[in-house]
Amino acid sequence: MKLQALDFQSAVLNWFDREGRKNLPWQTDPTPYRVWVSEIMLQQTQVSSVIPYFLRFMERFPNLRSLALAPEEEVLGHWAGLGYYARARNLRKTALILLECHGGELPTNVDTLAGFPGIGRSTAGAIASLALGLRAPILDGNVKRVISRFAAVQGWPGEAKISRELWRISENFTPTKRVADYTQAMMDLGATLCTRSSPNCTRCPLQDACLAFRLKLTKELPSPRPKKDMPEKRCLMLVLCDGNGWFYLEKRPPAGIWGGLWSFPQFDSHEELAAWCQMRDINVALDALPERRHTFSHYHLDYIPMVGRAAQPLKIAESNFEWLKPEDNSPLPTPVRRLMLEIGQFINR
């Protein structure tokens, strides 16, 4: 059974009318700004994780102007825990551009939208279709999975020729009417039924025509990214605390991993750490905790926390250092906040 575009659209929309998600926070008032923020948050992040962050973000930054004029550190603070912090920096960067050059409004042209920092073609299509009702195909991770399986497109979707084929199919299937519902339906299908590891094919409206199902290729598609050995980096993290829940943190440079966030100072060796402390007259006993690992998208970071209890006030005349608590609304990477809480509980016993 081969579904033509109209049949495909009908099957997807009928399923959406019965089972699609219609009460997500950004659906209640789908302005271009709210849809844009939600789509950026949803990149590589599940809906259930995004909802509380989206609600808090909208409470503090209810419109594009408030986001553009907010300090970057405050924006990062409201993002802390979602990961991939470049998304938050790009949100604010784009908001500034739009405020200064586009009257504080998101353009309605998909190609123009796709050119702003952090947006890209698929997110631009989602904004245009979900907020403005314009016919614009999307190809986020969920939609890639649905189309790859339905059409049995073999090959890693990140490869240029595979990506072009998926975009061609997505363009062909995108309707001219009920575009917002169709776009949401395709994302919902991938998120709730056509999932990565345990697809629920028996409930899928496309099952009868799905080539991956018929050819028993559901588990193989979409084809995984060719494996590469992830490089490993090692460091020591200096964890200075005062016994009252305060930790001495360093503000990371704007670019790079954890850019603009507060983290523990990192060192390549014990000698480097000792020299840093000596230059600042920091003389505290340090205890090494067991090594732990945090995995970024392109490498593993293995780090050993070196914990020392400092008497407050410990004065270090450097503007990029500050005493902070884990419950502060400061932009902290999740592993750093987790370590602060862990050590704080131990010290306060």
Phi and psi in degrees as a GROMACS rama.xvg file:
@    title "Ramachandran Plot"
@    xaxis  label "Phi"
@    yaxis  label "Psi"
@TYPE xy
-114.279  122.481  LYS-2
-87.6425  129.787  LEU-3
-79.3422  170.812  GLN-4
-55.6192  -44.8558  ALA-5
-65.3116  -38.342  LEU-6
-67.6371  -40.3142  ASP-7
-60.9118  -49.4792  PHE-8
-59.5671  -43.4194  GLN-9
-62.6566  -43.62  SER-10
-62.8868  -42.6398  ALA-11
-67.8976  -44.6024  VAL-12
-69.7998  -37.3036  LEU-13
-63.3323  -40.0379  ASN-14
-64.477  -41.4323  TRP-15
-61.5046  -40.9246  PHE-16
-60.7871  -33.0873  ASP-17
-85.1055  -42.6876  ARG-18
-130.997  -3.34478  GLU-19
-69.5253  160.504  GLY-20
-84.1907  125.344  ARG-21
-127.136  1.48884  LYS-22
-125.716  26.3544  ASN-23
-69.2518  149.449  LEU-24
-53.6676  -38.9235  PRO-25
-78.1765  -10.3478  TRP-26
-84.4644  -21.2593  GLN-27
-70.2812  -28.3576  THR-28
-145.385  76.6972  ASP-29
-77.9859  63.395  PRO-30
-73.4341  157.315  THR-31
-54.5222  -38.7925  PRO-32
-64.6564  -48.8799  TYR-33
-65.2211  -40.4608  ARG-34
-65.4967  -41.4234  VAL-35
-58.7575  -49.9574  TRP-36
-61.2747  -43.7889  VAL-37
-63.9713  -40.6168  SER-38
-66.7652  -36.6189  GLU-39
-66.8316  -42.6403  ILE-40
-63.8017  -34.3447  MET-41
-78.6451  -7.90266  LEU-42
-65.1257  115.244  GLN-43
60.8173  24.6598  GLN-44
-140.274  137.211  THR-45
-74.7201  152.412  GLN-46
-56.4119  -44.3736  VAL-47
-60.8378  -32.6665  SER-48
-76.8859  -33.1061  SER-49
-74.1908  -37.5554  VAL-50
-50.8362  -53.6785  ILE-51
-63.7781  -34.6755  PRO-52
-66.8506  -42.0103  TYR-53
-61.2355  -44.459  PHE-54
-62.8798  -44.4119  LEU-55
-66.5798  -39.1258  ARG-56
-63.5192  -44.102  PHE-57
-67.931  -31.5473  MET-58
-65.9242  -39.0851  GLU-59
-86.3061  -36.7363  ARG-60
-122.473  73.9781  PHE-61
-71.5848  -13.9743  PRO-62
-147.752  171.159  ASN-63
-62.1087  -38.5969  LEU-64
-62.5535  -44.0173  ARG-65
-64.2164  -33.5446  SER-66
-70.7023  -44.6607  LEU-67
-62.9495  -37.0367  ALA-68
-89.5009  -5.93938  LEU-69
-76.6661  146.88  ALA-70
-61.6861  144.409  PRO-71
-57.7859  -38.5786  GLU-72
-62.262  -36.0175  GLU-73
-68.99  -39.3979  GLU-74
-62.2828  -45.3524  VAL-75
-63.5769  -34.4121  LEU-76
-63.2926  -37.3944  GLY-77
-77.7817  -12.502  HIS-78
-96.0037  -20.8444  TRP-79
-52.5556  127.034  ALA-80
109.099  -23.4678  GLY-81
-80.9093  -21.2812  LEU-82
76.3108  177.276  GLY-83
47.5537  63.0136  TYR-84
-68.6769  -15.5707  TYR-85
-59.0969  -27.7775  ALA-86
-60.5246  -43.8184  ARG-87
-67.9172  -42.0204  ALA-88
-63.6762  -39.3978  ARG-89
-68.2364  -35.135  ASN-90
-56.8046  -51.8877  LEU-91
-66.0303  -40.6323  ARG-92
-60.2321  -45.4759  LYS-93
-66.3572  -39.3182  THR-94
-59.5625  -40.8016  ALA-95
-63.0616  -43.8005  LEU-96
-61.9677  -44.4957  ILE-97
-65.7401  -37.8656  LEU-98
-67.134  -39.5835  LEU-99
-82.0424  -31.4805  GLU-100
-119.269  -12.9651  CYS-101
-131.025  24.1867  HIS-102
65.1102  21.5366  GLY-103
74.9877  19.7502  GLY-104
-122.437  146.245  GLU-105
-77.3221  130.11  LEU-106
-62.0576  156.052  PRO-107
-95.123  -7.5123  THR-108
-84.1293  124.891  ASN-109
-62.7617  -42.6062  VAL-110
-63.1742  -39.4605  ASP-111
-65.6258  -45.7079  THR-112
-57.1349  -43.0343  LEU-113
-65.6271  -15.4476  ALA-114
-86.7408  -6.70773  GLY-115
-82.5701  152.826  PHE-116
-54.6227  126.356  PRO-117
83.5197  -1.66528  GLY-118
-92.9361  -70.564  ILE-119
78.892  173.429  GLY-120
-65.3768  -45.5538  ARG-121
-69.9803  -43.9584  SER-122
-64.378  -37.8645  THR-123
-61.2415  -42.1306  ALA-124
-63.8325  -37.8295  GLY-125
-65.9245  -42.6649  ALA-126
-61.9179  -46.8414  ILE-127
-63.943  -41.7372  ALA-128
-80.0648  -45.8224  SER-129
-74.0627  -36.1304  LEU-130
-96.5188  -30.7927  ALA-131
-115.735  -8.26225  LEU-132
71.1603  19.5237  GLY-133
-85.2527  146.681  LEU-134
-72.6232  110.123  ARG-135
-151.12  117.812  ALA-136
-68.5434  155.248  PRO-137
-127.812  164.382  ILE-138
-153.405  62.3787  LEU-139
-80.7229  -176.442  ASP-140
-59.0851  -39.619  GLY-141
-66.5286  -43.537  ASN-142
-70.0318  -36.7202  VAL-143
-56.8811  -42.1292  LYS-144
-67.1744  -44.3777  ARG-145
-61.2295  -48.3612  VAL-146
-70.3518  -41.3646  ILE-147
-57.0891  -42.552  SER-148
-74.9042  -44.7057  ARG-149
-58.8632  -44.1185  PHE-150
-97.9337  3.95924  ALA-151
50.7101  51.3084  ALA-152
-83.9379  111.4  VAL-153
-97.6207  137.558  GLN-154
126.08  150.788  GLY-155
-65.8131  125.022  TRP-156
-59.5555  -19.2908  PRO-157
-76.3627  -12.6185  GLY-158
-74.8739  139.507  GLU-159
-56.1873  -47.8355  ALA-160
-69.4699  -32.7628  LYS-161
-69.909  -42.218  ILE-162
-60.1688  -42.7434  SER-163
-61.2897  -40.4118  ARG-164
-66.2562  -40.8876  GLU-165
-66.4327  -39.9219  LEU-166
-63.4568  -38.7197  TRP-167
-61.7141  -43.9519  ARG-168
-67.6108  -43.0066  ILE-169
-60.4753  -43.067  SER-170
-60.9947  -43.0832  GLU-171
-64.7438  -37.5329  ASN-172
-86.0905  -17.2571  PHE-173
-69.0718  125.37  THR-174
-80.0589  173.581  PRO-175
-97.8597  -17.4021  THR-176
-117.935  154.003  LYS-177
51.5665  41.4535  ARG-178
-63.7419  -41.1501  VAL-179
-62.2666  -43.9036  ALA-180
-65.0646  -41.0523  ASP-181
-63.721  -45.7115  TYR-182
-60.5863  -46.2034  THR-183
-64.0388  -38.0589  GLN-184
-62.7578  -42.7645  ALA-185
-64.2711  -40.3866  MET-186
-66.6732  -39.0462  MET-187
-66.3805  -39.7834  ASP-188
-57.7323  -46.6146  LEU-189
-68.238  -32.794  GLY-190
-81.9353  -29.431  ALA-191
-112.518  -29.6246  THR-192
-116.87  -54.5259  LEU-193
-87.5362  57.3328  CYS-194
-76.4082  167.938  THR-195
-64.5786  -49.5576  ARG-196
-102.552  -30.6568  SER-197
-135.035  68.184  SER-198
-63.947  139.577  PRO-199
-96.6301  75.8168  ASN-200
-64.6986  -30.3582  CYS-201
-65.817  -23.0962  THR-202
-100.954  0.180742  ARG-203
-78.8815  131.85  CYS-204
-69.7683  -10.7921  PRO-205
-105.723  5.54227  LEU-206
-54.8413  -47.8973  GLN-207
-61.6594  -29.2069  ASP-208
-105.552  1.84946  ALA-209
-76.455  118.828  CYS-210
-68.02  -37.1541  LEU-211
-62.5562  -37.8824  ALA-212
-67.5334  -44.846  PHE-213
-67.5251  -34.0097  ARG-214
-94.1331  4.67223  LEU-215
57.6644  44.8503  LYS-216
-114.364  12.2967  LEU-217
-57.736  -41.4363  THR-218
-72.8452  -24.3438  LYS-219
-86.7074  -19.6259  GLU-220
-113.893  145.163  LEU-221
-67.5018  152.845  PRO-222
-62.7345  136.684  SER-223
-71.9777  160.153  PRO-224
-64.0928  136.657  ARG-225
-54.7889  132.566  PRO-226
-71.2507  139.009  LYS-227
-129.504  145.438  LYS-228
-68.8746  124.952  ASP-229
-76.3276  126.054  MET-230
-65.0522  154.835  PRO-231
-117.434  136.967  GLU-232
-122.036  145.834  LYS-233
-125.367  147.564  ARG-234
-157.793  167.404  CYS-235
-104.498  138.324  LEU-236
-110.781  124.115  MET-237
-86.0281  115.674  LEU-238
-111.527  97.5289  VAL-239
-97.4072  126.301  LEU-240
-134.657  162.129  CYS-241
-111.996  2.39168  ASP-242
89.3398  -9.3178  GLY-243
-114.714  19.5657  ASN-244
91.5726  3.46843  GLY-245
-96.6241  141.362  TRP-246
-128.626  144.69  PHE-247
-93.0662  117.231  TYR-248
-122.629  154.3  LEU-249
-108.498  135.054  GLU-250
-81.401  122.742  LYS-251
-71.0253  155.407  ARG-252
-58.9656  156.641  PRO-253
-59.3159  -37.0836  PRO-254
-97.9885  156.957  ALA-255
96.7314  -173.21  GLY-256
-61.636  133.455  ILE-257
56.2285  32.9988  TRP-258
-56.8155  128.291  GLY-259
79.0686  -0.855674  GLY-260
-96.1761  165.624  LEU-261
-93.6011  130.465  TRP-262
-145.141  170.383  SER-263
-75.5029  144.869  PHE-264
-57.6024  139.086  PRO-265
-115.626  143.857  GLN-266
-138.134  148.482  PHE-267
-82.593  -19.6182  ASP-268
-152.411  163.89  SER-269
-64.3594  -35.9667  HIS-270
-63.4868  -42.5421  GLU-271
-64.2202  -42.0041  GLU-272
-62.7254  -45.7888  LEU-273
-62.0042  -40.6039  ALA-274
-65.0611  -39.8824  ALA-275
-61.6968  -45.1616  TRP-276
-66.0108  -40.5589  CYS-277
-63.6027  -39.9473  GLN-278
-63.8825  -22.0661  MET-279
-110.793  11.3929  ARG-280
55.6364  39.2352  ASP-281
-96.3669  113.373  ILE-282
-125.768  84.6187  ASN-283
-132.341  149.901  VAL-284
-73.0969  137.777  ALA-285
-115.419  134.083  LEU-286
-112.246  133.606  ASP-287
-88.4976  127.361  ALA-288
-87.205  163.642  LEU-289
-58.4683  146.005  PRO-290
-61.5181  144.047  GLU-291
-136.672  168.327  ARG-292
-127.823  138.366  ARG-293
-125.248  129.505  HIS-294
-103.508  121.221  THR-295
-90.6293  -179.021  PHE-296
-66.3288  -25.4511  SER-297
-128.893  4.11343  HIS-298
-165.972  162.575  TYR-299
-97.1511  136.889  HIS-300
-110.754  113.262  LEU-301
-100.291  124.586  ASP-302
-137.805  148.233  TYR-303
-112.787  115.252  ILE-304
-71.5346  125.665  PRO-305
-106.095  105.037  MET-306
-100.361  129.393  VAL-307
-135.325  142.352  GLY-308
-99.4399  117.97  ARG-309
-106.644  144.229  ALA-310
-77.9305  129.051  ALA-311
-85.2272  138.862  GLN-312
-89.4935  134.469  PRO-313
-101.246  114.81  LEU-314
-94.1935  121.676  LYS-315
-131.95  113.185  ILE-316
-82.2022  67.2743  ALA-317
-135.421  128.255  GLU-318
-69.2974  -20.6437  SER-319
-94.0855  17.6844  ASN-320
-122.562  148.878  PHE-321
-157.887  150.401  GLU-322
-84.3807  125.383  TRP-323
-138.085  158.69  LEU-324
-111.625  153.859  LYS-325
-63.6943  -26.6218  PRO-326
-84.1614  -6.24331  GLU-327
-62.4969  151.805  ASP-328
-85.1276  53.0088  ASN-329
-104.527  149.124  SER-330
-71.4648  101.343  PRO-331
-117.826  133.154  LEU-332
-60.0522  145.999  PRO-333
-54.6017  -45.2571  THR-334
-61.3234  -33.2563  PRO-335
-70.4007  -46.728  VAL-336
-61.4843  -40.2646  ARG-337
-62.886  -41.715  ARG-338
-67.3872  -38.8993  LEU-339
-60.5978  -45.0065  MET-340
-64.746  -42.3241  LEU-341
-60.8576  -49.5562  GLU-342
-69.2436  -36.7265  ILE-343
-60.7932  -40.3997  GLY-344
-64.9772  -39.0021  GLN-345
-66.7503  -44.3332  PHE-346
-68.4899  -35.7134  ILE-347
-86.679  7.2024  ASN-348
